[in-house]
C-alpha cells in the first residue's frame, strides 16, 4: 500500500466556528490542550510510520516557510523511502502527475490522507492487511472499491436503519457482506469522504477522469456533483483505525450530534516526541503530566480535572504507535480487571452508537422547534411588510 499525504499545514482555522466549539475542551485541562497544527501533523505521521508502506508520497505546504527544512528532516527520519514535494496536489494536472508517479510502484492501493489530523490509533496495524484482503476480493468484480479508515462512529452506523446518521446519509447503502472484522456495503451514489483507502482506479476516476480545467480540487468532496461514483463498494472496519483529532465539533447542535463525553477528541500525550510517556493506570487521583487511564471514573479530565480521567480504556487499548514511546506504566495493583473491562466496554458501546433513541427523538424535536420558529418569523415578517 502507498501512503499519499496531501495537505496544507496551518494554524489558521478552516472553520473558525468549529474551533470555538472546541475551546471549552481545549482550554479546560493541560492534557487536552490544542497543540500547533504542525505538531498534530507530526503526531499523525508518526502514527503512520508504524505501517510498512511500499512507498510514501508526501505533498505538503506550510504557512511558515522557515519550517520546511525541519519538517523534511522529520519526515525522512520516519520513512526510509519517501518522495517529498512542497506543493499539495490541487488540480487535474497535479493529480495526473501524482498518478504517473503512483504507477511506478508495484501497488494499486492508496491510503489517501488528505487531512493532517487523523492519526492511526489502531491497537493492531494488521487490521489494514485484513481490510486490503477484503477489498482485493471485491475489486475482482467491481470497479470502485474503498476502505473507510476514520470517523468510526459515523460509518459503523451508516448502513443500519434506526439511527440519525443512516437516516441522513445511508439510505442508498446496502450491506452485501459482513464478518467479525468488517461490514461491506454497496453505496449507489458513492462516497466522497476524504478518509478512505482507495484503489488507484478510483483515484484516477475522482481526479483525472474528467477535465475540470483549473478548478480547485484537493479533497474528494471537491469533485462531488461533478464526478460520480455509482455503486461504490465500501469496506467498513468494526474496529477503529484512525480518528479525527478534534472529534466531531461540526455535528454539535445537529440531529447527528456526537458529544465530547461520548466520543472525546484526541490529544498528544505529554512526552510523546521524547519517548517519555508516563501512564497512570487505575488510580482515582489525577496526576499532572501523566496519561491518566481509568474506565471506571465517570467524567473525563476536561469535564473534571481534579477527579476525572484522560481516557476510559484498559491497557489493551493503547494505540500500537504509542508503545515504543512509553517510558513508564504505573498500574494500580488493586484494580478489579473484570470491573475495568466492563466499564471500558460501556464507554466503547457509547462510542459505537451514541444516538440512543430518546436522544435522537429529543434532538429532532429541537430541530423541528427551530424550523417552526423560523417559518412563523418569516410569515409574520411578510405580513408586516405588506401592511407597511
Residue pairs with C-beta under 8 A, 6 or more apart in sequence:
1 51
1 53
1 54
1 107
1 109
1 110
1 111
1 128
1 132
1 197
2 53
2 54
2 55
2 56
2 57
2 102
2 105
2 107
2 109
2 110
2 111
3 48
3 51
3 53
3 55
3 56
3 57
3 58
3 79
3 111
3 113
4 57
4 59
4 98
4 102
4 110
4 111
4 112
4 113
5 45
5 48
5 56
5 57
5 58
5 59
5 60
5 113
5 116
6 59
6 60
6 88
6 89
6 98
6 112
6 113
6 114
6 218
7 41
7 59
7 60
7 61
7 88
7 113
7 114
7 115
7 116
8 60
8 61
8 62
8 63
8 88
9 37
9 38
9 41
9 60
9 61
9 62
9 63
9 116
10 37
10 62
10 63
11 36
11 37
11 63
12 63
13 19
15 250
18 246
18 249
18 250
19 249
21 249
21 252
22 34
22 246
22 249
22 265
24 302
25 32
25 260
25 264
25 265
25 302
26 32
26 33
26 34
26 265
27 33
28 301
28 302
28 303
28 305
29 301
29 302
29 305
29 308
30 270
30 288
30 289
31 267
31 270
31 291
31 292
31 301
31 302
31 310
32 264
32 265
32 267
32 301
32 302
32 310
33 267
35 43
35 268
37 116
37 117
38 62
38 64
38 67
38 71
39 268
39 273
40 116
40 117
40 245
40 268
41 60
41 116
41 117
42 71
42 74
42 273
43 119
43 268
43 272
44 113
44 116
44 117
44 118
44 119
44 120
44 245
45 58
45 74
45 75
45 78
46 78
46 119
46 272
46 321
47 119
47 120
47 121
47 242
47 319
47 321
48 78
48 111
48 113
48 119
48 120
49 78
49 79
49 321
50 120
50 125
50 320
50 321
51 111
51 120
51 125
51 128
53 79
53 81
53 111
54 105
54 106
54 107
55 81
55 82
55 83
55 105
55 107
56 79
56 81
56 82
56 83
57 82
57 83
57 85
57 98
57 101
57 102
58 75
58 79
58 82
58 83
58 84
58 85
59 85
59 87
59 88
59 89
59 98
60 71
60 84
60 85
60 86
60 88
60 116
61 86
61 87
61 88
62 68
62 71
62 86
68 86
72 84
75 82
75 84
76 82
76 84
83 101
87 94
88 218
89 95
89 97
89 98
89 207
89 218
90 216
90 217
90 218
91 212
91 214
91 215
91 216
91 217
92 207
92 208
92 211
92 212
92 213
92 215
92 217
95 203
95 207
95 208
95 217
96 207
96 208
99 200
99 203
99 204
99 207
99 208
102 110
102 200
102 203
103 200
108 199
108 200
108 201
109 132
109 135
109 197
109 198
109 199
109 200
110 197
110 198
110 199
110 200
110 203
111 149
111 197
112 194
112 196
112 197
112 198
112 203
112 220
114 194
114 218
114 219
114 220
115 194
115 195
115 244
117 244
117 245
117 246
118 149
118 150
118 195
118 242
118 243
118 244
118 245
119 242
119 243
119 245
119 266
119 319
119 321
120 241
120 242
120 319
120 320
120 321
121 240
121 241
121 242
121 243
121 266
121 319
122 128
122 239
122 240
122 241
122 242
122 319
122 320
123 239
123 316
123 317
123 318
123 319
123 320
124 320
125 320
127 181
127 237
127 239
127 241
128 197
128 241
130 181
130 182
131 147
131 181
131 182
131 197
131 235
131 237
131 241
132 147
132 197
134 147
134 181
134 182
134 184
134 235
135 145
135 146
135 147
135 197
135 199
135 233
135 235
138 145
138 177
138 184
138 233
138 235
139 145
139 199
139 233
142 231
142 233
143 201
143 231
144 190
144 199
144 201
144 202
144 205
144 229
144 231
144 232
144 233
145 198
145 199
145 202
145 232
145 233
145 234
145 235
146 191
146 196
146 197
146 198
146 199
146 202
146 232
146 233
146 234
146 235
147 196
147 197
147 198
147 234
147 235
147 237
148 155
148 193
148 195
148 196
148 234
148 235
148 236
148 237
149 195
149 196
149 197
149 237
149 241
149 242
150 195
150 241
150 242
150 243
150 244
151 193
151 195
151 243
151 244
151 248
152 237
152 239
152 240
152 241
152 243
152 351
152 352
153 248
153 258
153 263
153 351
153 352
153 353
153 354
154 165
154 169
154 248
154 256
154 258
155 236
156 183
156 236
156 238
156 352
156 353
157 163
157 165
157 166
157 170
157 352
157 353
157 355
158 165
158 166
158 169
158 170
158 173
158 185
158 236
159 166
159 170
159 173
159 174
159 175
159 183
159 185
159 236
160 166
160 170
161 167
161 170
162 357
163 353
163 355
163 360
164 255
164 256
164 355
164 360
164 363
164 364
165 256
165 355
166 173
167 255
168 255
168 256
172 187
172 188
172 189
173 185
173 186
173 187
173 188
173 234
174 185
174 186
174 187
174 188
175 183
175 184
175 185
176 184
176 185
176 186
176 233
177 183
177 184
178 184
180 238
181 237
181 238
181 239
182 235
182 236
182 237
182 238
183 235
183 236
183 238
184 233
184 234
184 235
184 236
185 233
185 234
185 236
186 231
186 232
186 233
186 234
187 231
187 232
187 234
188 230
188 231
189 228
189 229
189 230
190 228
190 229
190 230
190 231
190 232
191 229
191 232
191 234
192 206
192 219
192 220
192 221
192 223
192 224
192 229
193 220
193 221
194 219
194 220
194 221
195 242
196 220
196 234
198 206
202 229
202 232
205 227
205 229
206 220
206 223
206 227
206 229
207 217
207 223
209 227
210 223
210 226
210 227
212 223
212 226
215 222
215 226
216 222
217 223
243 266
244 265
244 266
245 265
245 266
246 265
246 266
247 258
247 260
247 263
247 264
247 265
247 266
248 258
248 263
251 257
251 258
252 258
252 259
254 363
254 367
255 360
255 363
255 364
255 367
256 355
257 363
258 354
259 354
260 300
260 302
261 299
261 300
261 303
262 350
262 351
262 354
263 350
263 351
263 354
264 300
264 302
264 311
267 310
269 277
269 291
269 322
269 325
270 277
270 278
270 289
270 290
270 291
271 277
271 278
271 289
271 325
271 327
272 322
272 325
273 325
275 324
275 325
275 326
275 327
276 325
276 327
277 291
277 322
277 325
277 326
277 327
277 328
278 289
278 290
278 291
278 326
278 327
278 328
278 329
278 330
279 290
279 291
279 293
279 315
279 318
279 326
279 328
279 329
279 330
280 287
280 290
280 291
280 292
280 293
280 330
281 293
281 294
281 315
281 329
281 330
281 331
281 332
281 335
282 293
282 294
282 331
282 332
282 334
282 335
282 340
283 292
283 294
283 330
283 332
284 294
284 297
284 307
286 292
286 301
286 305
286 306
286 307
286 308
286 309
290 330
291 310
291 311
292 301
292 308
292 309
292 310
292 311
293 309
293 310
293 311
293 312
293 313
293 314
293 315
294 309
294 312
294 340
295 309
295 311
295 312
295 313
295 314
295 340
295 343
295 344
295 346
295 347
296 339
296 340
296 343
297 307
297 308
297 309
297 312
299 307
299 308
299 309
300 308
300 309
300 310
300 312
301 308
301 309
301 310
302 308
311 317
312 343
312 344
312 347
313 344
314 340
314 341
314 344
315 329
315 331
317 344
318 326
